[in-house]
Amino acid sequence: MTTNVKAVRIEAFGGPEVMTLAQVQVGEPGPGEIRIRHHACGLNFIDVYQRTGLYPNPLPLVLGMEGAGIVEAVGEGVTHLRAGDRAAYASNPPGAYSEARVMPAKCVVKLPDGIAFDTAAGMMLKGLTAQYLLKRTLPQGGLRPGDHVLFHAAAGGVGLLACQWARHLGLQLIGTAGSDEKCALAREHGAAHAINYRTEDFVARVKEITGGRGVKVVYDSIGKDTFERSLDCLQPFGLMASFGNASGPVPPFAIGTLAAKGSLYVTRATLFTHIATREATQAMADELFAVVQSGAVKVRLAQRYPLAEVAQAHRDLEARKTTGSSVLLP
Ligand SMILES: NC(=O)c1ccc[n+]([C@@H]2O[C@H](COP(=O)([O-])OP(=O)(O)OC[C@H]3O[C@@H](n4cnc5c(N)ncnc54)[C@H](OP(=O)(O)O)[C@@H]3O)[C@@H](O)[C@H]2O)c1
């Protein structure tokens, strides 16, 4: 059986205009797959990289890596989900910008009743990312309450969740953001300090805040514009955790720089290594659901767009107009 659904598809890489609302066919799930009907889909910066081709995928392509809805059918071998379950995911391959899709079941988890579909669509990819960064992407010796970390784009989707989660862990998160209003938002969400990196020298401010010592970790999703100066914010043996390229990819650099700046460590991390198995995905999702259900981490759904207005959603995200999470409603 196949049905026609609406989905946002691209046939070439490019600007927001390459996205069109198309009718696509959705069939029955095969072994290890499910069919899910979306109630909400998440908007993420990775969708921009996939739209432009910075992260290339075969074309034509339905975009979107995050969603929540009702499981309609399960394929052979899927035991953790049943038709009728409320479910949510952050998952490869893309395809979430749609009314319904067939997808691998591995990264789909049951959604607790207390979490609404739109909240789930605004928190799975970003919240699992905040989880693996703050709990698994750590400097030598780990992080302890009171330690300083620097988190760029602290008022964004991943950023606001990370601010709250860091506060929950007792960390002193120094956030950066592109306006005074965004800095205030980061502070309201748990950042101990916030720096407007459009008007202030963030390296000097980090040194001032930490009494000249620097931070143990920098979580940097800005890439090209911040990478080098972020290294100057680190303590000796500190960890540079690069996890995105909102301003463009980090250019190649001389590895000797890491010695000169204090035997630094660098990683380029991605969520998809962390959620490679169903067990790991479930364990991380359980932690995320726990902090959301306890109220320690709240999901700020600041932008909602009908699926048909996806081009505007991408323009707003790329123009740095959004804060917190954005969802697309099919
Ligand atoms: N590796 C992973 O596992 C992983 C997973 C999830 C997300 N990410 C990365 O984490 C970052 C945040 O993702 P998100 O979806 O939550 O997005 P977001 O933070 O809501 O939006 C990106 C933010 O980056 C800042 N930015 C700085 N320079 C920019 C530029 N030249 N163009 C556009 N934005 C710029 C803007 O905030 P200001 O105005 O405050 O500067 C903007 O709001 C992205 O880089 C994403 O790729 C990585």
PDBQT file of the ligand as one rigid body, heavy atoms in Angstrom, charges set to zero:
ROOT
HETATM    1  N1  LIG A 401      27.776  18.203  15.509  1.00  0.00    +0.000 N 
HETATM    2  C1  LIG A 401      26.603  17.970  16.041  1.00  0.00    +0.000 C 
HETATM    3  O1  LIG A 401      26.359  16.908  16.594  1.00  0.00    +0.000 OA
HETATM    4  C2  LIG A 401      25.565  19.037  16.005  1.00  0.00    +0.000 A 
HETATM    5  C3  LIG A 401      24.258  18.766  16.396  1.00  0.00    +0.000 A 
HETATM    6  C4  LIG A 401      23.328  19.809  16.440  1.00  0.00    +0.000 A 
HETATM    7  C5  LIG A 401      23.712  21.086  16.066  1.00  0.00    +0.000 A 
HETATM    8  N2  LIG A 401      24.991  21.295  15.646  1.00  0.00    +0.000 N 
HETATM    9  C6  LIG A 401      25.453  22.639  15.282  1.00  0.00    +0.000 C 
HETATM   10  O2  LIG A 401      25.166  23.484  16.372  1.00  0.00    +0.000 OA
HETATM   11  C7  LIG A 401      24.854  24.776  15.898  1.00  0.00    +0.000 C 
HETATM   12  C8  LIG A 401      23.545  25.214  16.473  1.00  0.00    +0.000 C 
HETATM   13  O3  LIG A 401      22.489  24.525  15.825  1.00  0.00    +0.000 OA
HETATM   14  P1  LIG A 401      20.995  25.024  15.952  1.00  0.00    +0.000 P 
HETATM   15  O4  LIG A 401      20.207  24.243  14.983  1.00  0.00    +0.000 OA
HETATM   16  O5  LIG A 401      20.629  25.031  17.388  1.00  0.00    +0.000 OA
HETATM   17  O6  LIG A 401      21.096  26.525  15.409  1.00  0.00    +0.000 OA
HETATM   18  P2  LIG A 401      20.981  27.912  16.222  1.00  0.00    +0.000 P 
HETATM   19  O7  LIG A 401      22.055  27.930  17.270  1.00  0.00    +0.000 OA
HETATM   20  O8  LIG A 401      19.588  28.111  16.655  1.00  0.00    +0.000 OA
HETATM   21  O9  LIG A 401      21.319  28.936  15.090  1.00  0.00    +0.000 OA
HETATM   22  C9  LIG A 401      22.640  29.215  14.733  1.00  0.00    +0.000 C 
HETATM   23  C10 LIG A 401      23.183  30.435  15.489  1.00  0.00    +0.000 C 
HETATM   24  O10 LIG A 401      24.561  30.572  15.184  1.00  0.00    +0.000 OA
HETATM   25  C11 LIG A 401      24.922  31.914  15.356  1.00  0.00    +0.000 C 
HETATM   26  N3  LIG A 401      25.757  32.376  14.246  1.00  0.00    +0.000 N 
HETATM   27  C12 LIG A 401      26.968  32.943  14.368  1.00  0.00    +0.000 A 
HETATM   28  N4  LIG A 401      27.468  33.252  13.189  1.00  0.00    +0.000 NA
HETATM   29  C13 LIG A 401      26.536  32.917  12.266  1.00  0.00    +0.000 A 
HETATM   30  C14 LIG A 401      26.499  33.036  10.851  1.00  0.00    +0.000 A 
HETATM   31  N5  LIG A 401      27.503  33.561  10.135  1.00  0.00    +0.000 N 
HETATM   32  N6  LIG A 401      25.366  32.609  10.224  1.00  0.00    +0.000 NA
HETATM   33  C15 LIG A 401      24.347  32.089  10.918  1.00  0.00    +0.000 A 
HETATM   34  N7  LIG A 401      24.357  31.951  12.275  1.00  0.00    +0.000 NA
HETATM   35  C16 LIG A 401      25.449  32.355  12.930  1.00  0.00    +0.000 A 
HETATM   36  C17 LIG A 401      23.631  32.740  15.464  1.00  0.00    +0.000 C 
HETATM   37  O11 LIG A 401      23.471  33.131  16.825  1.00  0.00    +0.000 OA
HETATM   38  P3  LIG A 401      24.046  34.577  17.306  1.00  0.00    +0.000 P 
HETATM   39  O12 LIG A 401      23.316  35.620  16.531  1.00  0.00    +0.000 OA
HETATM   40  O13 LIG A 401      23.774  34.599  18.738  1.00  0.00    +0.000 OA
HETATM   41  O14 LIG A 401      25.518  34.557  16.960  1.00  0.00    +0.000 OA
HETATM   42  C18 LIG A 401      22.554  31.758  15.068  1.00  0.00    +0.000 C 
HETATM   43  O15 LIG A 401      21.331  32.034  15.693  1.00  0.00    +0.000 OA
HETATM   44  C19 LIG A 401      24.908  24.709  14.370  1.00  0.00    +0.000 C 
HETATM   45  O16 LIG A 401      26.185  25.110  13.932  1.00  0.00    +0.000 OA
HETATM   46  C20 LIG A 401      24.700  23.240  14.119  1.00  0.00    +0.000 C 
HETATM   47  O17 LIG A 401      25.224  22.822  12.905  1.00  0.00    +0.000 OA
HETATM   48  C21 LIG A 401      25.905  20.302  15.600  1.00  0.00    +0.000 A 
ENDROOT
TORSDOF 0
